[in-house]
Amino acid sequence: MHLWRTFTAFAVFLVSLCATAEAGQVSWMNPAGGNWSTAGNWSTGIAPAPSDSVLINLDGTYTVTLDASPAISGLFLGAGTGTQTLSATTRTLGLSGPSTIGPNGVMILTSSTLSGAGVIDNQGMVIARGATSISQALTTMSGSVLRVEGASGVGTGTLTVAASFTNNGTVELTSSGGASGATLNVTAG
């Protein structure tokens, strides 16, 4: 009987250990950049799961390409040195918790969507091209940039912020093509 209780307690411990390992922080590990969905680019050896907080804070200059439409619990983008870029084209990134784009972080959204209940704190740079939307509360901090770009090949840049928007940084509406304008729509907040 004692052996059975010991075995049961050990089994419960292993199950709880596995559950703890599944949910947590997942860090980007590839200093050359690469695709989000490549398992070897992450500290856990698998792409982040919905319960994971993602850290793209490895020093250096590189681009992480969002080649999937994942949901995660939060994102921290930016390291102490270099420029860390997260680039998405026609993707949706679900953020259920708070997220930060640090001073060295750059998020490029081309015809993409940030969705979920989490709030976004921009201390770095967010670039929106094409028809892009952010459905969360967005705060830009002093020194940060929110740029909406119209560009040849992408067309008019339109960013729609559908929750509260607090601006303490710089908002730029730019165009690199004659017929490509830039528009910022704030529908709430």
Backbone as a printed PyTorch tensor [residue, N CA C, xyz], in Angstrom:
tensor([[[  0.8160,  -1.1850,   0.0000],
         [  0.0000,   0.0000,   0.0000],
         [  0.8660,   1.2590,   0.0000]],

        [[  1.9230,   1.2450,   0.8050],
         [  2.8220,   2.3950,   0.8680],
         [  3.4890,   2.6320,  -0.4910]],

        [[  3.8700,   1.5700,  -1.1630],
         [  4.4940,   1.6840,  -2.4760],
         [  3.5190,   2.3050,  -3.4780]],

        [[  2.2480,   1.9090,  -3.4050],
         [  1.2320,   2.4600,  -4.3100],
         [  1.0620,   3.9710,  -4.0900]],

        [[  1.0210,   4.4190,  -2.8400],
         [  0.9080,   5.8520,  -2.5430],
         [  2.1370,   6.6200,  -3.0390]],

        [[  3.3120,   6.0330,  -2.8540],
         [  4.5350,   6.6760,  -3.3320],
         [  4.5060,   6.8070,  -4.8490]],

        [[  4.0820,   5.7350,  -5.5310],
         [  3.9900,   5.7680,  -6.9870],
         [  2.9730,   6.8190,  -7.4370]],

        [[  1.8250,   6.8690,  -6.7870],
         [  0.7830,   7.8320,  -7.1340],
         [  1.2800,   9.2620,  -6.9220]],

        [[  1.9470,   9.5100,  -5.8080],
         [  2.4780,  10.8550,  -5.5300],
         [  3.5240,  11.2450,  -6.5750]],

        [[  4.3610,  10.2950,  -6.9580],
         [  5.3700,  10.5700,  -7.9750],
         [  4.7190,  10.8580,  -9.3260]],

        [[  3.6940,  10.1280,  -9.6810],
         [  2.9840,  10.3500, -10.9490],
         [  2.3350,  11.7340, -10.9730]],

        [[  1.7160,  12.1300,  -9.8620],
         [  1.1110,  13.4610,  -9.7740],
         [  2.1920,  14.5330,  -9.9110]],

        [[  3.3410,  14.3200,  -9.2780],
         [  4.4510,  15.2630,  -9.3860],
         [  4.9100,  15.4000, -10.8390]],

        [[  5.0610,  14.2900, -11.5520],
         [  5.4980,  14.3400, -12.9550],
         [  4.4910,  15.0680, -13.8350]],

        [[  3.2080,  14.8150, -13.6180],
         [  2.1760,  15.4930, -14.4010],
         [  2.2230,  16.9950, -14.1470]],

        [[  2.3610,  17.4140, -12.8900],
         [  2.4160,  18.8470, -12.5880],
         [  3.6980,  19.4740, -13.1230]],

        [[  4.8030,  18.7380, -13.1170],
         [  6.0570,  19.2390, -13.6700],
         [  5.9220,  19.4620, -15.1730]],

        [[  5.2960,  18.5250, -15.8710],
         [  5.0900,  18.6690, -17.3220],
         [  4.1730,  19.8460, -17.6180]],

        [[  3.1310,  20.0210, -16.8450],
         [  2.2070,  21.1420, -17.0650],
         [  2.9200,  22.4640, -16.8420]],

        [[  3.8090,  22.5140, -15.8410],
         [  4.5540,  23.7370, -15.5740],
         [  5.5130,  24.0360, -16.7150]],

        [[  6.1440,  23.0160, -17.2660],
         [  7.0910,  23.2170, -18.3580],
         [  6.3930,  23.6820, -19.6330]],

        [[  5.1370,  23.2710, -19.8370],
         [  4.4140,  23.6510, -21.0370],
         [  4.0340,  25.1240, -21.0350]],

        [[  3.6740,  25.6540, -19.8950],
         [  3.2610,  27.0530, -19.8030],
         [  4.3910,  27.8510, -19.1780]],

        [[  4.7560,  28.9290, -19.8210],
         [  5.8150,  29.7370, -19.2470],
         [  6.4080,  30.6610, -20.2700]],

        [[  7.6860,  30.9330, -20.1090],
         [  8.3800,  31.8350, -21.0140],
         [  9.1400,  31.0390, -22.0640]],

        [[  9.0200,  31.4920, -23.2970],
         [  9.7250,  30.8860, -24.4150],
         [ 10.5670,  31.9790, -25.0460]],

        [[ 11.8680,  31.7350, -25.1920],
         [ 12.7910,  32.7440, -25.7040],
         [ 13.2830,  32.4020, -27.0990]],

        [[ 13.4510,  33.4510, -27.9230],
         [ 14.0360,  33.3100, -29.2510],
         [ 15.5190,  33.0210, -29.0830]],

        [[ 16.0520,  32.0490, -29.8490],
         [ 17.4320,  31.6110, -29.6740],
         [ 18.3140,  31.7870, -30.9130]],

        [[ 17.7800,  32.1850, -32.0620],
         [ 18.5400,  32.2230, -33.3030],
         [ 19.0210,  33.6440, -33.6100]],

        [[ 20.3270,  33.9430, -33.4380],
         [ 20.8350,  35.2990, -33.6770],
         [ 20.7880,  35.7220, -35.1470]],

        [[ 20.5010,  34.7820, -36.0550],
         [ 20.4000,  35.1100, -37.4830],
         [ 18.9570,  35.4190, -37.8850]],

        [[ 18.0140,  35.3090, -36.9430],
         [ 16.6040,  35.5010, -37.2740],
         [ 16.0350,  34.2240, -37.8730]],

        [[ 14.8460,  34.3310, -38.4650],
         [ 14.2260,  33.1530, -39.0690],
         [ 12.7310,  33.1430, -38.8680]],

        [[ 12.1340,  32.0060, -39.2030],
         [ 10.6810,  31.8560, -39.1370],
         [ 10.2060,  31.4920, -37.7310]],

        [[  9.0980,  32.0860, -37.3430],
         [  8.4460,  31.8260, -36.0520],
         [  8.1670,  30.3390, -35.8650]],

        [[  7.6770,  29.6720, -36.9000],
         [  7.2260,  28.2820, -36.7650],
         [  8.3560,  27.2570, -36.7250]],

        [[  9.6090,  27.6650, -36.9160],
         [ 10.7340,  26.7310, -36.8680],
         [ 11.0590,  26.4000, -35.4140]],

        [[ 10.8470,  25.1560, -35.0370],
         [ 10.9760,  24.7280, -33.6410],
         [ 12.3450,  25.0310, -33.0480]],

        [[ 13.3970,  24.8560, -33.8140],
         [ 14.7580,  25.0470, -33.3090],
         [ 15.1220,  26.4890, -32.9900]],

        [[ 14.2730,  27.4270, -33.3730],
         [ 14.5420,  28.8330, -33.0700],
         [ 14.1530,  29.2180, -31.6480]],

        [[ 13.5090,  28.3120, -30.9160],
         [ 12.9510,  28.6280, -29.5960],
         [ 13.6490,  27.8470, -28.4860]],

        [[ 13.7030,  28.4170, -27.3050],
         [ 14.3840,  27.8180, -26.1570],
         [ 13.7830,  26.4780, -25.7450]],

        [[ 12.5160,  26.2660, -26.0410],
         [ 11.8560,  25.0220, -25.6590],
         [ 11.9560,  23.9430, -26.7350]],

        [[ 12.4620,  24.3130, -27.9260],
         [ 12.5350,  23.3580, -29.0260],
         [ 11.2240,  23.1770, -29.7590]],

        [[ 10.2140,  23.9850, -29.4060],
         [  8.9270,  23.9900, -30.1120],
         [  8.4420,  25.4340, -30.2150]],

        [[  7.6270,  25.7030, -31.2290],
         [  7.0600,  27.0470, -31.3690],
         [  6.1540,  27.3400, -30.1740]],

        [[  6.0370,  28.6160, -29.7880],
         [  5.2400,  28.9770, -28.6050],
         [  3.7780,  28.5390, -28.6970]],

        [[  3.2420,  28.1700, -27.5360],
         [  1.8480,  27.7420, -27.3880],
         [  1.0140,  28.9060, -26.8320]],

        [[ -0.3160,  28.8030, -26.8800],
         [ -1.1720,  29.8940, -26.3880],
         [ -0.9160,  30.3050, -24.9380]],

        [[ -0.4340,  29.4020, -24.1030],
         [ -0.1940,  29.7510, -22.6960],
         [  1.1940,  30.3400, -22.4650]],

        [[  1.9980,  30.4800, -23.5020],
         [  3.3720,  30.9460, -23.3570],
         [  3.5070,  32.4610, -23.5010]],

        [[  4.4240,  33.0240, -22.7130],
         [  4.8920,  34.3970, -22.9040],
         [  6.1410,  34.3020, -23.7580]],

        [[  6.2100,  35.1220, -24.7940],
         [  7.3090,  35.0390, -25.7530],
         [  8.2810,  36.1970, -25.5380]],

        [[  9.5630,  35.8490, -25.4650],
         [ 10.6240,  36.8340, -25.3160],
         [ 11.4860,  36.8010, -26.5760]],

        [[ 11.4750,  37.8940, -27.3220],
         [ 12.3970,  38.0500, -28.4440],
         [ 13.3570,  39.1420, -27.9920]],

        [[ 14.3130,  38.7240, -27.1740],
         [ 15.2100,  39.6840, -26.5260],
         [ 16.6630,  39.2300, -26.5510]],

        [[ 17.0120,  38.4530, -27.5580],
         [ 18.3960,  38.0550, -27.7740],
         [ 19.1160,  39.2370, -28.4180]],

        [[ 20.2540,  39.6550, -27.8450],
         [ 21.0060,  40.7820, -28.4030],
         [ 21.3880,  40.4990, -29.8540]],

        [[ 21.4710,  41.5630, -30.6540],
         [ 21.8530,  41.4440, -32.0510],
         [ 20.8080,  42.1020, -32.9380]],

        [[ 21.0740,  42.1040, -34.2330],
         [ 20.1470,  42.6620, -35.2060],
         [ 19.6670,  41.5350, -36.0950]],

        [[ 18.3690,  41.2710, -36.0630],
         [ 17.7880,  40.1610, -36.8120],
         [ 16.2900,  40.3790, -36.9640]],

        [[ 15.6810,  39.5760, -37.8330],
         [ 14.2400,  39.6360, -38.0580],
         [ 13.6200,  38.2700, -37.8130]],

        [[ 12.5750,  38.2480, -37.0100],
         [ 11.7450,  37.0610, -36.8120],
         [ 10.5350,  37.2360, -37.7220]],

        [[ 10.3420,  36.3000, -38.6390],
         [  9.2360,  36.3720, -39.5890],
         [  8.0670,  35.5580, -39.0630]],

        [[  6.9520,  36.2200, -38.8490],
         [  5.7410,  35.5490, -38.3750],
         [  5.1240,  34.8420, -39.5780]],

        [[  5.4170,  33.5580, -39.7260],
         [  4.9430,  32.7710, -40.8540],
         [  3.7480,  31.8830, -40.4760]],

        [[  3.1230,  32.2010, -39.3700],
         [  1.9370,  31.5090, -38.8650],
         [  1.0480,  32.5720, -38.2390]],

        [[ -0.0990,  32.1770, -37.7400],
         [ -0.9920,  33.1080, -37.0290],
         [ -1.2380,  32.5590, -35.6280]],

        [[ -0.2420,  32.6890, -34.7400],
         [ -0.3390,  32.0970, -33.4150],
         [ -1.1180,  32.9470, -32.4190]],

        [[ -1.4880,  32.3120, -31.3360],
         [ -2.0240,  32.9860, -30.1570],
         [ -1.0430,  32.6960, -29.0260]],

        [[ -0.6740,  33.7350, -28.2820],
         [  0.2400,  33.5880, -27.1510],
         [ -0.2760,  34.4330, -25.9970]],

        [[  0.3040,  34.2350, -24.8090],
         [ -0.2000,  34.9970, -23.6650],
         [  0.4080,  36.3840, -23.5810]],

        [[  1.5730,  36.5990, -24.1630],
         [  2.1890,  37.9220, -24.1330],
         [  3.4660,  37.9160, -24.9350]],

        [[  3.9680,  39.1220, -25.2250],
         [  5.1570,  39.2670, -26.0540],
         [  6.0330,  40.3660, -25.4760]],

        [[  7.3340,  40.1060, -25.3990],
         [  8.3050,  41.1550, -25.1270],
         [  9.2800,  41.1380, -26.2820]],

        [[  9.3500,  42.2570, -27.0410],
         [ 10.1870,  42.3680, -28.2240],
         [ 11.2160,  43.4600, -27.9950]],

        [[ 12.5060,  43.1080, -28.0450],
         [ 13.5690,  44.0940, -27.8900],
         [ 14.5950,  43.6420, -26.8770]],

        [[ 15.8680,  43.8990, -27.1950],
         [ 16.9710,  43.5290, -26.3140],
         [ 17.7770,  44.7730, -25.9570]],

        [[ 18.9000,  44.5770, -25.2800],
         [ 19.7370,  45.6870, -24.8580],
         [ 20.5470,  46.2990, -25.9810]],

        [[ 20.9310,  45.4820, -26.9750],
         [ 21.7110,  45.9840, -28.1030],
         [ 21.1560,  45.4400, -29.4070]],

        [[ 21.4150,  46.1440, -30.4950],
         [ 20.9380,  45.7300, -31.8090],
         [ 19.4980,  46.1420, -32.0280]],

        [[ 18.9210,  45.6030, -33.1020],
         [ 17.5130,  45.8490, -33.4160],
         [ 16.8380,  44.5090, -33.6560]],

        [[ 15.7980,  44.2300, -32.8930],
         [ 15.0610,  42.9850, -33.0140],
         [ 13.7210,  43.3050, -33.6860]],

        [[ 13.4860,  42.7100, -34.8630],
         [ 12.2970,  43.0050, -35.6520],
         [ 11.3960,  41.7840, -35.7120]],

        [[ 10.1160,  41.9940, -35.4730],
         [  9.0960,  40.9730, -35.7010],
         [  8.2790,  41.4560, -36.8860]],

        [[  8.2810,  40.6750, -37.9840],
         [  7.6330,  41.0850, -39.2210],
         [  6.5140,  40.1180, -39.5820]],

        [[  5.3160,  40.6610, -39.8630],
         [  4.1580,  39.8430, -40.2100],
         [  3.4990,  40.3840, -41.4660]],

        [[  3.1970,  39.4980, -42.4010],
         [  2.4660,  39.8590, -43.6070],
         [  1.2470,  38.9440, -43.7090]],

        [[  0.0700,  39.5440, -43.7320],
         [ -1.2300,  38.8480, -43.7700],
         [ -1.3330,  37.7730, -42.6920]],

        [[ -1.0130,  38.1500, -41.4690],
         [ -1.0720,  37.2450, -40.3170],
         [ -1.8880,  37.8810, -39.2030]],

        [[ -2.3220,  37.0430, -38.2670],
         [ -2.9790,  37.4960, -37.0490],
         [ -2.1640,  36.9790, -35.8750]],

        [[ -1.8260,  37.8800, -34.9620],
         [ -1.1300,  37.5000, -33.7380],
         [ -2.0730,  37.7780, -32.5850]],

        [[ -2.4760,  36.7210, -31.8950],
         [ -3.3560,  36.8500, -30.7410],
         [ -2.5410,  37.0200, -29.4740]],

        [[ -2.8380,  38.0770, -28.7240],
         [ -2.1290,  38.3850, -27.4880],
         [ -3.1460,  38.4710, -26.3520]],

        [[ -3.1650,  37.4690, -25.4810],
         [ -4.1710,  37.4630, -24.4210],
         [ -3.7310,  38.2340, -23.1790]],

        [[ -2.4560,  38.5780, -23.0770],
         [ -1.9540,  39.3080, -21.9210],
         [ -1.1410,  40.5140, -22.3530]],

        [[ -0.5460,  41.2140, -21.3960],
         [  0.2140,  42.4250, -21.7070],
         [  1.4260,  42.1180, -22.5840]],

        [[  1.7570,  43.0770, -23.4620],
         [  2.8920,  42.9370, -24.3680],
         [  3.6470,  44.2500, -24.4470]],

        [[  4.9680,  44.1440, -24.6570],
         [  5.8240,  45.3240, -24.7210],
         [  6.7290,  45.2380, -25.9270]],

        [[  6.8030,  46.3300, -26.6480],
         [  7.8030,  46.4930, -27.6940],
         [  8.8330,  47.4260, -27.0800]],

        [[  9.9900,  46.8760, -26.7440],
         [ 11.0390,  47.6360, -26.0640],
         [ 11.6930,  48.6500, -26.9830]],

        [[ 12.5640,  49.5130, -26.4300],
         [ 13.1980,  50.5790, -27.2090],
         [ 13.9420,  50.0960, -28.4580]],

        [[ 14.4920,  48.8790, -28.4470],
         [ 15.2030,  48.3450, -29.6120],
         [ 14.3360,  47.4010, -30.4340]],

        [[ 13.0560,  47.3170, -30.1140],
         [ 12.1490,  46.4340, -30.8340],
         [ 11.4330,  47.1570, -31.9630]],

        [[ 11.2350,  46.4470, -33.0700],
         [ 10.4900,  46.9560, -34.2130],
         [  9.4610,  45.9030, -34.6050]],

        [[  8.2100,  46.2960, -34.6960],
         [  7.1560,  45.4010, -35.1670],
         [  6.6470,  45.9500, -36.4930]],

        [[  6.7410,  45.1270, -37.5510],
         [  6.2580,  45.5220, -38.8750],
         [  5.0380,  44.6730, -39.1950]],

        [[  3.8910,  45.3370, -39.3610],
         [  2.6300,  44.6540, -39.6470],
         [  2.1680,  45.0760, -41.0310]],

        [[  2.1460,  44.1380, -41.9650],
         [  1.6810,  44.4060, -43.3190],
         [  0.3790,  43.6440, -43.5280]],

        [[ -0.7160,  44.3720, -43.6530],
         [ -2.0460,  43.7630, -43.8120],
         [ -2.2600,  42.6700, -42.7710]],

        [[ -1.9460,  42.9790, -41.5330],
         [ -2.0110,  42.0120, -40.4360],
         [ -2.8500,  42.5530, -39.2910]],

        [[ -3.1000,  41.6780, -38.3030],
         [ -3.9600,  42.0140, -37.1780],
         [ -3.3180,  41.5940, -35.8650]],

        [[ -3.3700,  42.4780, -34.8690],
         [ -3.0760,  42.1140, -33.4850],
         [ -4.4180,  42.0340, -32.7830]],

        [[ -4.7200,  40.8770, -32.1920],
         [ -6.0290,  40.6930, -31.5580],
         [ -5.8470,  40.1460, -30.1560]],

        [[ -6.9190,  40.1660, -29.3830],
         [ -6.9000,  39.6070, -28.0410],
         [ -7.1860,  40.6520, -26.9910]],

        [[ -7.0920,  40.2210, -25.7440],
         [ -7.4420,  41.0830, -24.6200],
         [ -6.2520,  41.8330, -24.0380]],

        [[ -5.0360,  41.4900, -24.4470],
         [ -3.8500,  42.1060, -23.8690],
         [ -3.6500,  43.5450, -24.3050]],

        [[ -2.9460,  44.3020, -23.4910],
         [ -2.6040,  45.6890, -23.8260],
         [ -1.1990,  45.7050, -24.4220]],

        [[ -0.9350,  46.6900, -25.2760],
         [  0.3660,  46.8010, -25.9300],
         [  1.0190,  48.1140, -25.5120]],

        [[  2.2480,  48.0140, -25.0390],
         [  3.0430,  49.1620, -24.6210],
         [  4.1790,  49.3060, -25.6310]],

        [[  4.1230,  50.3370, -26.4710],
         [  5.1480,  50.5540, -27.4900],
         [  6.1880,  51.5460, -26.9900]],

        [[  7.4010,  51.0500, -26.7930],
         [  8.5390,  51.8910, -26.4220],
         [  9.5170,  52.0100, -27.5910]],

        [[  9.2710,  51.2370, -28.6650],
         [ 10.1650,  51.1940, -29.8110],
         [  9.4810,  51.7360, -31.0520]],

        [[  9.2510,  50.8470, -32.0410],
         [  8.6420,  51.2810, -33.2890],
         [  7.6430,  50.2370, -33.7750]],

        [[  6.4580,  50.7230, -34.1620],
         [  5.4580,  49.9050, -34.8320],
         [  5.2540,  50.5150, -36.2050]],

        [[  5.3880,  49.6820, -37.2450],
         [  5.1840,  50.1210, -38.6260],
         [  4.0030,  49.3450, -39.1860]],

        [[  2.9960,  50.0720, -39.6920],
         [  1.8070,  49.4420, -40.2790],
         [  1.7570,  49.7690, -41.7610]],

        [[  1.5650,  48.7280, -42.5650],
         [  1.4420,  48.8660, -44.0140],
         [  0.2010,  48.1210, -44.4560]],

        [[ -0.3830,  48.5460, -45.5720],
         [ -1.6000,  47.8880, -46.0250],
         [ -2.7190,  48.1210, -45.0290]],

        [[ -3.7410,  47.2560, -45.0500],
         [ -4.8720,  47.3570, -44.1170],
         [ -4.5360,  46.5490, -42.8730]],

        [[ -4.1400,  47.2380, -41.8090],
         [ -3.6990,  46.6050, -40.5710],
         [ -4.5910,  47.0720, -39.4280]],

        [[ -4.8230,  46.1720, -38.4450],
         [ -5.6460,  46.5630, -37.3060],
         [ -5.0530,  46.0510, -35.9980]],

        [[ -5.3080,  46.8300, -34.9540],
         [ -4.9260,  46.4780, -33.5880],
         [ -6.1900,  46.5770, -32.7590]],

        [[ -6.6140,  45.4460, -32.1970],
         [ -7.8760,  45.4450, -31.4530],
         [ -7.6750,  45.5580, -29.9500]],

        [[ -6.4480,  45.8420, -29.5110],
         [ -6.1530,  45.9760, -28.0920],
         [ -5.8410,  47.4200, -27.7400]],

        [[ -5.8100,  47.6890, -26.4590],
         [ -5.3810,  49.0080, -26.0000],
         [ -3.9180,  49.1900, -26.3750]],

        [[ -3.5970,  50.3460, -26.9600],
         [ -2.2450,  50.6440, -27.4110],
         [ -1.7800,  51.9370, -26.7530]],

        [[ -0.6090,  51.8840, -26.1260],
         [  0.0080,  53.0720, -25.5590],
         [  1.3890,  53.2230, -26.1780]],

        [[  1.6560,  54.4020, -26.7230],
         [  2.9860,  54.7030, -27.2260],
         [  3.6810,  55.5800, -26.1940]],

        [[  4.8970,  55.2050, -25.8550],
         [  5.6520,  55.9050, -24.8270],
         [  6.5280,  56.9900, -25.4530]],

        [[  7.0220,  57.8950, -24.6380],
         [  7.9230,  58.9500, -25.0950],
         [  9.1320,  58.3080, -25.7780]],

        [[  9.4810,  58.8080, -26.9550],
         [ 10.6050,  58.2700, -27.7110],
         [ 10.2220,  57.1760, -28.6950]],

        [[  8.9950,  56.6860, -28.6030],
         [  8.5560,  55.6270, -29.5140],
         [  7.9820,  56.2240, -30.7960]],

        [[  7.8140,  55.3590, -31.8170],
         [  7.2580,  55.7820, -33.0990],
         [  6.1630,  54.8120, -33.5130]],

        [[  5.0430,  55.3640, -33.9490],
         [  3.9740,  54.6050, -34.5970],
         [  3.9080,  55.1640, -36.0160]],

        [[  4.3130,  54.3440, -36.9970],
         [  4.3750,  54.8060, -38.3790],
         [  3.3750,  54.0180, -39.2310]],

        [[  2.5440,  54.7540, -39.9680],
         [  1.6370,  54.1510, -40.9370],
         [  2.1790,  54.5250, -42.3060]],

        [[  2.5010,  53.4890, -43.1170],
         [  3.1490,  53.7140, -44.4050],
         [  2.2740,  53.2720, -45.5670]],

        [[  2.1000,  54.1690, -46.5200],
         [  1.5820,  53.7860, -47.8190],
         [  2.7810,  53.5070, -48.6980]],

        [[  2.7540,  52.4370, -49.4740],
         [  3.9300,  52.0790, -50.2590],
         [  3.5270,  51.4230, -51.5670]],

        [[  4.3540,  51.6000, -52.5700],
         [  4.1430,  50.9330, -53.8370],
         [  4.1220,  49.4250, -53.6070]],

        [[  3.2070,  48.7350, -54.2560],
         [  3.0920,  47.2930, -54.0990],
         [  2.1990,  46.8820, -52.9430]],

        [[  2.0560,  47.7340, -51.9490],
         [  1.2000,  47.4450, -50.7940],
         [ -0.0420,  48.3300, -50.8380]],

        [[  0.0970,  49.5110, -51.3960],
         [ -1.0230,  50.4440, -51.4920],
         [ -1.1200,  51.3370, -50.2880]],

        [[ -2.2950,  51.8710, -50.0860],
         [ -2.5480,  52.7800, -48.9770],
         [ -2.3060,  52.0680, -47.6530]],

        [[ -1.6270,  52.7520, -46.7630],
         [ -1.4280,  52.2280, -45.4240],
         [ -2.5510,  52.7160, -44.5350]],

        [[ -3.2850,  51.7790, -43.9520],
         [ -4.3780,  52.1320, -43.0600],
         [ -4.2380,  51.3190, -41.7830]],

        [[ -4.0710,  51.9960, -40.6660],
         [ -4.0280,  51.3410, -39.3680],
         [ -5.2830,  51.7190, -38.6170]],

        [[ -6.0250,  50.7000, -38.1790],
         [ -7.2100,  50.9100, -37.3520],
         [ -6.9050,  50.4090, -35.9520]],

        [[ -7.0090,  51.3180, -34.9730],
         [ -6.8450,  50.9640, -33.5620],
         [ -8.2480,  50.9410, -32.9790]],

        [[ -8.7090,  49.7420, -32.5960],
         [-10.1100,  49.5690, -32.2270],
         [-10.3510,  49.5570, -30.7190]],

        [[ -9.3580,  49.8540, -29.9330],
         [ -9.5290,  49.9660, -28.4780],
         [ -8.8870,  51.2910, -28.0720]],

        [[ -8.6380,  51.4710, -26.8160],
         [ -8.0920,  52.7610, -26.3910],
         [ -6.7010,  52.9760, -26.9690]],

        [[ -6.4030,  54.2350, -27.2650],
         [ -5.1120,  54.6170, -27.8220],
         [ -4.6160,  55.8320, -27.0560]],

        [[ -3.4450,  55.6820, -26.4350],
         [ -2.8130,  56.7840, -25.7240],
         [ -1.4790,  57.0410, -26.3850]],

        [[ -1.2950,  58.2640, -26.8720],
         [ -0.0740,  58.5920, -27.5880],
         [  0.7980,  59.5370, -26.7760]],

        [[  1.9890,  59.0560, -26.4330],
         [  3.0080,  59.8800, -25.7950],
         [  4.2670,  59.9350, -26.6540]],

        [[  4.1880,  59.3520, -27.8450],
         [  5.3430,  59.2790, -28.7330],
         [  5.0870,  60.0460, -30.0080]],

        [[  5.6600,  59.5630, -31.1020],
         [  5.5410,  60.2000, -32.4090],
         [  4.6720,  59.3390, -33.3090]],

        [[  3.7090,  59.9610, -33.9840],
         [  2.9010,  59.2870, -34.9940],
         [  3.3200,  59.8480, -36.3450]],

        [[  3.7030,  58.9520, -37.2660],
         [  4.1100,  59.3600, -38.6060],
         [  3.1660,  58.7350, -39.6290]],

        [[  2.6530,  59.5450, -40.5400],
         [  1.8660,  59.0640, -41.6740],
         [  2.7150,  59.3500, -42.9000]],

        [[  3.1940,  58.2960, -43.5790],
         [  4.1400,  58.4740, -44.6710],
         [  3.6610,  57.7800, -45.9360]],

        [[  4.2340,  58.1880, -47.0590],
         [  3.9260,  57.5840, -48.3450],
         [  5.1900,  57.5390, -49.1850]],

        [[  5.4590,  56.3760, -49.7670],
         [  6.6310,  56.2660, -50.6260],
         [  6.2330,  56.1220, -52.0910]],

        [[  4.9380,  56.2250, -52.3760],
         [  4.4540,  56.1420, -53.7500],
         [  3.4360,  57.2300, -53.9990]],

        [[  3.3510,  57.7020, -55.2240],
         [  2.4570,  58.8080, -55.5480],
         [  1.0090,  58.5790, -55.1580]],

        [[  0.4930,  57.3660, -55.3360],
         [ -0.9220,  57.1040, -55.0640],
         [ -1.1270,  56.3840, -53.7410]],

        [[ -0.1040,  56.2980, -52.9260],
         [ -0.1800,  55.5250, -51.6880],
         [ -0.2310,  56.4560, -50.4870]],

        [[ -1.4120,  56.6430, -49.9390],
         [ -1.5750,  57.4880, -48.7690],
         [ -1.4300,  56.6960, -47.4860]],

        [[ -1.6150,  57.3650, -46.3620],
         [ -1.5340,  56.7410, -45.0520],
         [ -2.6250,  57.3100, -44.1640]],

        [[ -3.3370,  56.4180, -43.4490],
         [ -4.4400,  56.8200, -42.6010],
         [ -4.3630,  56.0880, -41.2650]],

        [[ -4.6010,  56.8180, -40.1740],
         [ -4.7310,  56.2350, -38.8530],
         [ -6.1590,  56.4390, -38.3990]],

        [[ -6.8760,  55.3350, -38.1480],
         [ -8.2460,  55.3690, -37.6350],
         [ -8.2460,  54.8960, -36.2010]],

        [[ -8.7690,  55.7080, -35.2920],
         [ -8.9190,  55.2890, -33.9040],
         [-10.4220,  55.2370, -33.6760]],

        [[-10.9530,  54.0220, -33.5420],
         [-12.4060,  53.8480, -33.4590],
         [-12.9350,  53.8390, -32.0410]],

        [[-12.0320,  53.7600, -31.0550],
         [-12.4430,  53.7990, -29.6560],
         [-11.2760,  54.3100, -28.8280]],

        [[-11.5990,  55.0300, -27.7710],
         [-10.5410,  55.4920, -26.8670],
         [ -9.9340,  56.7930, -27.2840]]])
